[in-house]
Amino acid sequence: MNSKLNIEQRLGDRILWWLLTIALLCGFVISAAQVLVDARRVSSDLETQATETIAMVEDAATQAVFNIDSDLAARVIKGLFAADAVHLARISHPDGETLASHDRPLMKAPHRDLTDWIFKAQRTYQAPLTRDASDTVYGYLEVHYDTAPAANTWLNRSVFTFASGLATAGILGLALYFVFHLLLARPMEKIIRAVKAVDPEHPDGRLIKIPKGHQRDEIGLWVNATNNLLVAIGDSQERHREAEVRANRLSQYDQLTGLPRRETFMEILQKDIEQARSDNQVLSLMVCGIDDFKSVNDQCGFRVGDLILQKLSDRLSTTLGGSRFSLSRLGSDQFAILEKGIQNSFQAAETADQVLACFSTPITAESQTISMSATIGVSMFPSDADEADRLLQSAEQTMTLAKQGGRNHLQFYVARIDQEIRNRKLLEKDLSEALARGEFHLVYQPQIDLETRRISGAEALIRWNHPSRGFVPPDDFIPVAEANGAIIEIGQWVLEQACWQAAQWAAKGIDIRVAVNLSAVQLQQPDIVEDILETLERHSVPAGRLELEVTETSFMTNMADAVDKLEQLNQAGISIAVDDFGTGYSSLTYLKKMPVQHLKIDKQFIRDLLLNDDDTRIANTIVDLGRSLNMSVVAEGVETAEQEYYLSQRGCRLAQGYHFSRPIPAREFETFVHRFHGQFAENNV
């Protein structure tokens, strides 16, 4: 939830404004009062200064006017102008005749208009000149004072007074605001944020914390009251939700098994179809019907039948747990299973086998053990139908048709796919028995060193002679073996046979390296390194006589684990080759990380060598890449002398293919080695 506070008028801002306004106003009033008092003091000082000045020169001025001594009067007047504030000074006779006089212009100041309004521009003081106790006036001393000097000093003090007063008031206002913010505004804001962060659906899941230092004041009481209210609201909502869940479950889920009803399952199916359509994924929908469930109810009773349905639903939920599966009880003895994110129909068939196993496993209910079976109809999205109702209808129809053909089996909606699945299952069954029946054997294809014209190695290839099918191509049964895990046992058998044969050849003086394919499934086994090394030791074959061929896709799932295992094997002396290079996820990154000594150019690039420019360029690039990385390059599928010559000139070190020999049994391989080396010796002679 967005906890950002969107407040048009923050209380703290308003209080700050009011505090500053009142503080500044108070500061202004106090400062103004101080300025007025200071102005009165300045006026009083001017009066005192004038009185004292006149008193100082009064005797001299009286003597000057009495003796009519203009020189003395001039000196008195000059003495008065020693004060900067004197603007005019004059000594005159009683009749107004001037004995001595002097003046100077008023001081110019920028704020004179203001100060003249307060203090007047000048102040005039006149004192009668008398002698002793006589009342006779001999003349007058008149002094005009310029108020500007005192006014300027007053003005400067006033500015400082106002500035300091306002600053003090502002600082005091800010200090008060800071105290208010710490004690009230900030705790309130934290509480408001905590309240906004409360989940309306679960208000009691995130209670408000009491701000530090407020446990026993009004804020603490407020927070406790709010938390109590949130807890009460949460309890009320929880009871309401539980009631809604119970009501929804009664309407949407089967009361007996707890699985979704048909209507609810249709909604789930529709959503999953829309998601699969946007993600371009495949779905499989299975409808399972228990074979002759009516007889179970008739013989054991409906209570036992209900217990069986409950245990079957629990068994299915456990076996098909996870988000990939959605289950439903469509009707009395029918279940629907939706599987998402599958690759093909073979994966759907594997899931169907698990479901059949769930039904066929005996169930004990009320001291009775009941054995049952089920029949499954499978429809695929989008190949069979692209709408929810059509997809379910197709699966139900297929299940009905399958029941007419027997029990305890599955059937796909499309006959062709159904036949492919049956053939695949039959192949898996035969493959699981082929090793025990001794139907496998190895053939070896020589690898020729194009520089020395010697046979440097042999690739061991598995062949399957089926008693009824005849020769089964490796491309047909190897993917099946990798899918069901049989490749682990088959791969170990191939390694055993190849190591045994290498030991036999070594005893006969045929010292060549034997290459064995290592599948991705084998490489993922945690003990594969120990198994390979133990096999070499068991047959007394040096590690340097074995080469393991891995495809590029073998180590893309978990490169770190694959690198670690291949590093251990390589450190033991086993050579590592990348088979079918250029057809998978070719990358310099894994070539840099993997302990690879050989790159095998896939035969599809050799087939049209010198005929197709693209294939020729690819082959050249792989050869150059191998040479630059100090790896030997092996060309597969060499069929002509022109291809051999071109590869040799390009720097390809090793080659194999029908131009030299097809894959042949071990005895024929021995003969081929002697004949090939003999022909080379004759050609050299």
Summary of the structure (lengths in Angstrom):
residues: 685
radius of gyration: 55.2
end to end distance: 90.1
largest distance: 169.4
contacts: 2107
relative contact order: 0.05
helix: 56%
strand: 19%
